[in-house]
Amino acid sequence: IDFNKKYPGCDVDYPYIIGDGFCHGREYNTEVCGWDGGDCIDFNKKYPDCDVEYPSQIGDGRCDGREYNTEVCGWDGGDCIDFNKKYPGCDV
């Protein structure tokens, strides 16, 4: 009930993960869900146009590729910089 009062337009599968200290992507990281209960505020400041399912994978030390390895996501938070230098044009 508190969740519905705080985020009345937030319709997600797992409302209990909102505000759990981890930034969850997609439908959780929206204005109506309070940017995942505030968990995604820092991520959104750093990568305002990066829309990935698992924001916690950005900058985790592993190049995740695809949608993570883009300019708007900071080349996976820097994780893919060496990969991109070694394999320019490779999109995996």
N, CA, C and O of each residue as an XYZ file, in Angstrom:
368
protein
N       0.833     -1.196      0.000
C       0.000      0.000      0.000
C       0.874      1.255      0.000
O       0.587      2.199     -0.736
N       1.935      1.283      0.810
C       2.836      2.430      0.795
C       3.449      2.616     -0.582
O       3.618      3.744     -1.045
N       3.782      1.511     -1.235
C       4.360      1.574     -2.576
C       3.395      2.267     -3.531
O       3.801      3.141     -4.297
N       2.131      1.886     -3.491
C       1.136      2.477     -4.386
C       0.930      3.957     -4.122
O       0.659      4.720     -5.049
N       1.056      4.370     -2.875
C       0.939      5.796     -2.554
C       2.158      6.567     -3.049
O       2.033      7.673     -3.574
N       3.338      5.974     -2.879
C       4.581      6.644     -3.241
C       4.796      6.670     -4.753
O       5.280      7.666     -5.290
N       4.442      5.584     -5.444
C       4.646      5.462     -6.890
C       3.349      5.019     -7.562
O       3.270      3.889     -8.044
N       2.343      5.869     -7.606
C       1.025      5.459     -8.090
C       0.991      4.985     -9.542
O       0.143      4.161     -9.885
N       1.862      5.464    -10.389
C       1.833      5.047    -11.790
C       2.864      3.989    -12.126
O       3.025      3.624    -13.291
N       3.553      3.501    -11.134
C       4.635      2.538    -11.354
C       4.077      1.116    -11.405
O       3.629      0.576    -10.393
N       4.109      0.523    -12.591
C       3.588     -0.824    -12.782
C       4.735     -1.733    -13.207
O       5.072     -1.811    -14.389
N       5.326     -2.414    -12.242
C       6.459     -3.301    -12.501
C       6.177     -4.683    -11.924
O       5.314     -4.849    -11.061
N       6.914     -5.661    -12.412
C       6.706     -7.039    -11.956
C       7.150     -7.267    -10.511
O       6.534     -8.048     -9.785
N       8.214     -6.587    -10.097
C       8.785     -6.815     -8.761
C       8.921     -5.494     -7.999
O      10.028     -4.972     -7.869
N       7.830     -4.957     -7.504
C       7.894     -3.657     -6.832
C       8.797     -3.647     -5.599
O       9.288     -2.589     -5.207
N       9.020     -4.788     -4.994
C       9.841     -4.851     -3.780
C      11.316     -4.547     -4.046
O      12.063     -4.302     -3.099
N      11.759     -4.556     -5.319
C      13.161     -4.230     -5.589
C      13.379     -2.731     -5.787
O      14.518     -2.279     -5.905
N      12.302     -1.967     -5.822
C      12.441     -0.517     -5.943
C      12.958      0.032     -4.617
O      12.381     -0.202     -3.555
N      14.060      0.765     -4.713
C      14.658      1.341     -3.519
C      15.465      0.349     -2.697
O      15.648      0.540     -1.495
N      15.955     -0.720     -3.344
C      16.716     -1.740     -2.608
C      18.232     -1.494     -2.599
O      19.003     -2.325     -2.118
N      18.645     -0.337     -3.139
C      20.069     -0.006     -3.140
C      20.786     -0.341     -4.431
O      21.966     -0.026     -4.582
N      20.088     -0.979     -5.373
C      20.673     -1.325     -6.666
C      19.855     -0.673     -7.770
O      18.625     -0.690     -7.725
N      20.525     -0.104     -8.753
C      19.838      0.517     -9.883
C      19.404     -0.560    -10.861
O      20.236     -1.228    -11.475
N      18.097     -0.723    -11.000
C      17.517     -1.656    -11.969
C      17.085     -0.848    -13.185
O      16.638      0.290    -13.044
N      17.210     -1.408    -14.345
C      16.946     -0.676    -15.573
C      15.524     -0.766    -16.073
O      14.601     -1.236    -15.407
N      15.417     -0.277    -17.305
C      14.170     -0.289    -18.052
C      12.994      0.336    -17.290
O      13.055      1.503    -16.904
N      11.929     -0.438    -17.076
C      10.707      0.137    -16.495
C      10.883      0.582    -15.045
O      10.064      1.349    -14.540
N      11.922      0.124    -14.369
C      12.170      0.547    -12.986
C      12.824      1.929    -12.947
O      12.565      2.720    -12.040
N      13.654      2.206    -13.918
C      14.386      3.464    -13.982
C      13.587      4.497    -14.777
O      14.010      4.956    -15.838
N      12.420      4.847    -14.232
C      11.532      5.813    -14.869
C      11.078      6.833    -13.827
O      11.176      6.608    -12.621
N      10.588      7.939    -14.324
C      10.123      8.988    -13.418
C       8.986      8.493    -12.526
O       8.972      8.784    -11.330
N       8.022      7.742    -13.096
C       6.884      7.273    -12.295
C       7.310      6.290    -11.208
O       6.615      6.133    -10.204
N       8.437      5.637    -11.403
C       8.963      4.712    -10.377
C      10.052      5.383     -9.543
O      10.807      4.713     -8.839
N      10.124      6.700     -9.628
C      11.078      7.445     -8.803
C      12.521      7.106     -9.103
O      13.375      7.111     -8.218
N      12.783      6.807    -10.387
C      14.138      6.407    -10.801
C      14.609      5.246     -9.931
O      15.679      5.284     -9.324
N      13.774      4.221     -9.894
C      14.013      3.016     -9.089
C      14.161      3.379     -7.613
O      15.083      2.933     -6.931
N      13.235      4.192     -7.149
C      13.236      4.575     -5.732
C      14.467      5.358     -5.331
O      14.863      5.346     -4.165
N      15.083      6.047     -6.298
C      16.287      6.834     -6.046
C      17.574      6.075     -6.321
O      18.653      6.669     -6.333
N      17.474      4.773     -6.540
C      18.670      3.961     -6.758
C      19.413      4.303     -8.048
O      20.612      4.041     -8.149
N      18.730      4.880     -9.030
C      19.356      5.159    -10.325
C      19.743      6.627    -10.515
O      20.186      7.000    -11.602
N      19.595      7.446     -9.517
C      19.876      8.876     -9.681
C      21.326      9.122    -10.096
O      21.566      9.859    -11.052
N      22.285      8.535     -9.413
C      23.692      8.732     -9.770
C      24.003      8.165    -11.152
O      24.717      8.789    -11.938
N      23.470      6.990    -11.446
C      23.671      6.386    -12.766
C      23.133      7.306    -13.858
O      23.799      7.520    -14.871
N      21.942      7.847    -13.662
C      21.325      8.710    -14.665
C      22.088     10.015    -14.846
O      22.117     10.563    -15.948
N      22.701     10.517    -13.792
C      23.529     11.726    -13.916
C      24.758     11.436    -14.770
O      25.151     12.249    -15.608
N      25.353     10.282    -14.551
C      26.578      9.918    -15.269
C      26.290      9.479    -16.703
O      27.050      9.807    -17.613
N      25.207      8.745    -16.911
C      24.853      8.198    -18.229
C      23.390      8.500    -18.539
O      22.571      7.581    -18.554
N      23.041      9.761    -18.787
C      21.627     10.146    -18.925
C      20.875      9.483    -20.077
O      19.651      9.372    -20.011
N      21.558      9.041    -21.122
C      20.878      8.431    -22.261
C      21.141      6.934    -22.374
O      20.802      6.320    -23.386
N      21.732      6.355    -21.362
C      22.048      4.923    -21.371
C      20.862      4.143    -20.805
O      20.552      4.236    -19.617
N      20.204      3.371    -21.674
C      19.031      2.599    -21.274
C      19.348      1.119    -21.435
O      19.189      0.552    -22.516
N      19.794      0.504    -20.355
C      20.140     -0.915    -20.373
C      19.340     -1.648    -19.304
O      18.844     -1.040    -18.355
N      19.225     -2.937    -19.469
C      18.439     -3.723    -18.516
C      19.118     -3.832    -17.151
O      18.453     -3.830    -16.114
N      20.441     -3.925    -17.164
C      21.184     -4.104    -15.910
C      22.245     -3.013    -15.753
O      23.413     -3.244    -16.066
N      21.857     -1.835    -15.276
C      22.813     -0.746    -15.123
C      24.006     -1.095    -14.233
O      25.074     -0.501    -14.378
N      23.841     -2.039    -13.326
C      24.942     -2.416    -12.442
C      26.097     -3.056    -13.211
O      27.204     -3.165    -12.683
N      25.852     -3.480    -14.454
C      26.922     -4.056    -15.258
C      27.807     -2.986    -15.895
O      28.888     -3.291    -16.397
N      27.354     -1.745    -15.876
C      28.171     -0.650    -16.405
C      29.295     -0.374    -15.414
O      29.047     -0.080    -14.245
N      30.531     -0.472    -15.892
C      31.678     -0.192    -15.043
C      31.977     -1.259    -14.007
O      32.534     -0.964    -12.950
N      31.610     -2.501    -14.305
C      31.832     -3.589    -13.339
C      33.137     -4.347    -13.584
O      33.414     -5.351    -12.926
N      33.941     -3.857    -14.542
C      35.218     -4.504    -14.821
C      35.171     -5.522    -15.944
O      36.193     -6.124    -16.276
N      34.005     -5.723    -16.532
C      33.828     -6.705    -17.612
C      33.145     -6.036    -18.798
O      32.115     -5.384    -18.627
N      33.694     -6.186    -19.980
C      33.087     -5.615    -21.185
C      31.895     -6.468    -21.581
O      32.054     -7.613    -22.006
N      30.703     -5.909    -21.443
C      29.482     -6.650    -21.725
C      29.026     -6.549    -23.170
O      28.184     -7.340    -23.595
N      29.546     -5.613    -23.934
C      29.225     -5.512    -25.354
C      27.826     -5.012    -25.636
O      27.116     -4.532    -24.752
N      27.454     -5.140    -26.899
C      26.144     -4.723    -27.412
C      25.701     -3.351    -26.886
O      26.431     -2.369    -27.018
N      24.520     -3.289    -26.297
C      23.953     -2.006    -25.861
C      24.769     -1.346    -24.752
O      24.634     -0.145    -24.519
N      25.602     -2.107    -24.074
C      26.449     -1.556    -23.013
C      27.684     -0.869    -23.595
O      28.168      0.119    -23.043
N      28.183     -1.390    -24.699
C      29.391     -0.881    -25.336
C      29.030      0.198    -26.350
O      29.267      0.046    -27.548
N      28.456      1.286    -25.852
C      28.062      2.412    -26.692
C      28.589      3.703    -26.073
O      28.928      3.758    -24.891
N      28.646      4.712    -26.889
C      29.136      6.002    -26.404
C      28.264      6.533    -25.265
O      28.785      7.043    -24.273
N      26.928      6.415    -25.403
C      26.034      6.946    -24.360
C      26.176      6.201    -23.037
O      25.824      6.731    -21.983
N      26.691      4.972    -23.088
C      26.926      4.191    -21.862
C      28.404      4.222    -21.468
O      28.855      3.416    -20.654
N      29.151      5.159    -22.051
C      30.556      5.324    -21.688
C      31.401      4.110    -22.022
O      32.357      3.789    -21.316
N      31.034      3.427    -23.126
C      31.729      2.195    -23.527
C      31.743      1.220    -22.356
O      32.784      0.706    -21.947
N      30.535      0.989    -21.835
C      30.330      0.084    -20.690
C      31.088      0.608    -19.466
O      31.744     -0.146    -18.747
N      30.978      1.906    -19.257
C      31.630      2.519    -18.097
C      33.139      2.397    -18.141
O      33.797      2.397    -17.101
N      33.697      2.292    -19.351
C      35.133      2.152    -19.539
C      35.586      0.707    -19.665
O      36.739      0.452    -20.012
N      34.711     -0.233    -19.393
C      35.082     -1.654    -19.434
C      35.465     -2.139    -20.830
O      36.214     -3.106    -20.965
N      34.954     -1.474    -21.873
C      35.194     -1.944    -23.239
C      36.254     -1.136    -23.986
O      36.488     -1.393    -25.167
N      36.884     -0.197    -23.353
C      37.847      0.656    -24.048
C      38.997     -0.165    -24.632
O      39.320     -0.016    -25.811
N      39.610     -1.016    -23.839
C      40.716     -1.836    -24.352
C      40.245     -2.787    -25.449
O      40.933     -2.967    -26.453
N      39.074     -3.394    -25.260
C      38.506     -4.287    -26.273
C      38.309     -3.536    -27.586
O      38.657     -4.040    -28.654
N      37.750     -2.332    -27.504
C      37.477     -1.554    -28.714
C      38.759     -1.159    -29.436
O      38.788     -1.094    -30.665
N      39.820     -0.894    -28.676
C      41.108     -0.572    -29.293
C      41.686     -1.800    -29.995
O      42.239     -1.700    -31.091
N      41.552     -2.949    -29.356
C      42.115     -4.180    -29.893
C      41.310     -4.709    -31.084
O      41.873     -5.252    -32.034
N      39.987     -4.541    -31.017
C      39.102     -5.059    -32.070
C      38.161     -3.965    -32.570
O      36.956     -4.031    -32.328
N      38.696     -2.964    -33.262
C      37.827     -1.880    -33.736
C      36.777     -2.397    -34.724
O      37.084     -3.188    -35.616
N      35.569     -1.947    -34.554
C      34.477     -2.349    -35.447
C      33.826     -3.667    -35.071
O      32.850     -4.065    -35.707
N      34.333     -4.355    -34.058
C      33.741     -5.616    -33.637
C      32.564     -5.334    -32.714
O      32.717     -4.651    -31.701
N      31.404     -5.850    -33.055
C      30.199     -5.606    -32.285
C      29.652     -6.938    -31.794
O      28.890     -7.605    -32.494
N      30.044     -7.316    -30.593
C      29.548     -8.570    -30.007
C      28.855     -8.312    -28.703
O      28.372     -9.247    -28.065
